[in-house]
Amino acid sequence: MPDKTLTNPELLGIHQLVVQYGHVKALRGVDLQVRQGELVALVGANGAGKSSLLMALSGLVPMQQGQIRFGGADITHWPTHRRVQGGLVQVAEGRAILKTLSVEDNLRLGGYHQPSGTDLQEIYQRFPILKKRSRQLAGNLSGGEQQQLAIGRALLAKPRLLMLDEPSMGLAPRIIQEIFAIVHDLHQQGMTLLLVEQNVRQALKLADQAYVLETGVITLQGAAQELMHHPGVLAAYLGG
């Protein structure tokens, strides 16, 4: 298989990103790159700044410094809705579904900026349980079903880059495997993904490239399979 780091163009480029809350710097000069067709994992402990990075990419928290390039454009100062329209789409930590709306209404909100009549059938084929429960309130779904709904809603936004924030959080082990299988399938079908995940072993198994974030700083980066055997990663995250 060709090395994607050599053959694929850059889709997302982050340069010297700084995010600060009051006197606390959540991100301190982060550089990160995602190439077209890659699955890139961003791993690290709770509180390392992973979610802050995704929120900054989505325009949901202000940046104090840095540049974000996406698809060749400088989107550093773009508002959130323009980033989504451009294909930078996030599945939020905790799923963030609208529990008092039906499953189908949640899905339709994901494609609100797409041409009218956007077809739900592809999502229902991918996630049959959502079709079965399409008229039910989203709040009545199980945790795993809610995560499928959150991913399905994001897919209806037609992402060029899909960002997943802790998709395994709060789920039973069997359901976690199902969610990671969905992520793997999306990647195999050619989607570009940025996966933020505390489950380091699973994330590195799925990813092409990976970054380790510690207290707002990238401390390691490289091919995911190589990082899985790195002494620092083994000691800190994999029990080695």
PyMOL commands that set and color helices and strands:
alter all, ss='L'
color gray80, all
select helices_A, chain A and resi 4-7+50-57+80-85+103-110+121-126+128-132+138-140+143-155+173-188+200-206+224-227+231-237
alter helices_A, ss='H'
color red, helices_A
select strands_A, chain A and resi 10-21+24-35+39-43+65-70+73-74+88-91+161-165+192-197+209-214+217-223
alter strands_A, ss='S'
color yellow, strands_A
deselect
rebuild
show_as cartoon
